[in-house]
């Protein structure tokens, strides 16, 4: 049996050896734990004295076996407020005992004679003698729940925490030794191609899984969160405990994903599952074929032009008393005769505004609008206009003072019903979405009510030069044409440059690629009528060279303390073009610095400030296959950051 145990991975072999030792020194009437770790490899059964006798009030309680470095879980309640645990201790060993889980618990430590030698919520002491020690937990509050009891040595790391041989150091660069898997809780083996689930409890150690791998195998490891509270992080370790790849957010829905990892050697690999906050997860290790590494292919059109539909947006419900917003109609209702509603807005002296209240389809409301200035004086009023579908409209009202204005909505003649309230700065109050404006042909439309604005959509490329004309077909309309970005910035406009009432923009250059709006309105805000809009290219910008296709292979958010290096590993292949970015997050003051360290431990490149910002960016071709390490630190600063490593195709 000893020979078989010796063949196991170090992180698995140590608990099994300790289990055998515990079996040799535990009385026959005490149950064996399923997984135990005794104080050290020097502990032996000959040093263990007989277990101390418990006081009468505790003698009826079951006794649990407590192991160093292994969390032990139990329940306490007012009906069962005490628990007893025992462990084997060495003379002179410094130990720490504490509980997690939030329960108010007093800990008492009894020596092998049964005398109490320490007590409190946390115990840090040195064991005076070798033998069996007793731990008594006592609930001190009127609550119930689960707890976790932890026993550890105060002067040494736990199993698996020993540091491996460090990477080669570069003179003048204080590079710390990379960590191993740490004191994770071993869960079990996972087979290639299968998925397993688990739950990370708050304050619980990371979960460890193992799988058999062969040198040259290509695998993908996905750690997907099931609970929205969990932010999972996965680290892959080689058979000798060296980290070879990690990730936090490369997958969908903030899941962790290790793509295209080529295993460097035969052996038992370790997957460490961790994360911020508690929650459930699924873990899978998938074998990949060499075809998975094929360079992604481009379609003929990298970004298909979206369809621009003539869709009327859904209006938000009105909340009486809330401020109205520019060109954002809202739906309100006067439920009964005699009801009224009021809506404030703030404006500066000299501003021009337009306001309209239109009865909804099927509504019996005949609306009336009253507008009051900041002093409470009636500034303007209007009633339902049968020519405008019984809408009450105030067009192009010039405001006399800076301050808060108030719109009142009433129903004439004891009428009531649902309505749409629209408000806008300028001579229009509401947009009417007309869809896509096609090039080199008339696009016909109509301003159907006072103070409306028709909006047509076109996608332009940076550097396009266009001309736009609008001609009215009704004498009651004096059209104005505007070219505006999707965000509302007007880059060109005209009223009558085409002669008579015709609007014409001779030439305008498009500053950036994207969706633009061609907006048509009446110059006075009172006119209505039909029109034709035509636009043409004067010069069409050449199709730009498509940028490289980025594929994220490492994404993580972390915090960089001042004066400390942070390390993150990824698997790279010779000839891959990678981009490494470190972005200081807005809530911190980090000035990040990044260095890429090659598989041989030597720095390959570094960066500080890039692209006119404090955030560094590196683009380089990897010289060889292997595990690369990204080192991040702050320049005389600390703060949160996001690290992104991408392969560019």
Secondary structure, 3 states (H helix, E strand, C coil): CHHHHHCCCHHHHHHHHHHHHHHHHCCCCCCCCCCCCCCCCCCCHHHCCCCCCCCCCCCCCCEEECCCCCCEEEEECCCCCEEEEEEEECCCCEEEEEEECCCCEEEEEECCCCCEEEEECEEEEECCCCEEEEEEEEECCCCCEEEEEEEEECCCCCCCCCCCCCCCCCCCCCCCCCCCCCCCEEEEECCCCCEEEEEECCCCCCEEEEEEECCCCEEEEEEEECCCCCEEEEEEECCCCCEEEEECCCCHHHCEEEEEEECCCCEEEEEEEEEECCEEEEEEEEEECHHHHCCCCCCCCCCCCCCCCCCCCCCEECCCCCCCCCCCCEEEEECCCCCEEEEEEEECCCCEEEEEEEECCCCCCCEEEEEECCCCCEEEEEECEHHHCCEEEEEEEECCCCEEEEEEEEEHHHCCEEEEEEEEECCCCEEEEEEECCCCCCEEEEECCCCEEEEEEEEECCCCEEEEEEEECCCCCCEEEEEEECCCCEEEEECCCCCCCCEEEEEEECCCCEEEEEEEEECCCCCCEEEEEEEEEEECCCCCCCCCCEEEEEEEEEEECCCCCEEEEEEECCCCEEEEEEEECCCCCCCEEEEEECCCCCEEEEECCECCECCCEEEEECCCCEEEEEEEEECCCCEEEEEEEEEEC
